[in-house]
C-alpha cells in the first residue's frame, strides 16, 4: 500500500522545508534562511488546502531550492516567498484548468512544460524566455530564433505567450 502523499501529510511540510534549507546550505556552503514574515507566509500557504503538492517531496524540495537561489545574501524575503507561491499556484492551475493537457501528456513532458511556463511567467518577453530555455542549443545555430521555437513549442499544447502572460 503506497504511503499518503505530501498533500495528505501537511504536518511533514515544515520539517521538510527546514531539512531542504539545511541540505542546500550545506551543498552551497552558505547560510540560507527565511525572514520571519516570509517563513510564516510560505508555510501558511504550503500547509493550506490551496497547496496541491502533486509532486510530493520532490516538488517541495524544488520550491525551496528556487527560493534559495533567489535569496539575496542567503535571506529568503517575503517578496521571494510570494513569487514562489504565485509560481506554484500557476503550475497547479495549468493542470487543474487544463486537465485534458495534463492527462494527455507523459509525466516527463508535463514537468518540462511546467518548467517552460515558470520561465515564461518570470520573463519580460518571449525572446527573453526563449534565450533562457534554449541557452545551450542556440549557440550552435547560425540564426537562432528562440522566440519562434518557443512559440511553436507552446502551440503544441494549445498555449500562447499571450495566454500565459494573461494568467488565464
KADA-V117274 format. One line per field, one symbol per residue. phi: phi as a letter, one per 40 degrees, with the letter a starting at -180 (. if undefined). A space follows every 50 residues. Layout:
# KADA-V117274
phi = ???
This chain:
# KADA-V117274
phi = .ccccdccbdcccdccccdcccccccccfacbaccdcccccccccdcccc ccfccfccccccccccccccccfgbcccccccccccccdccccdcccbcc ccccbcddcccccccdccccccccaccccccccbdcccccbcbcbccccc dccccdbgbadcccccgb
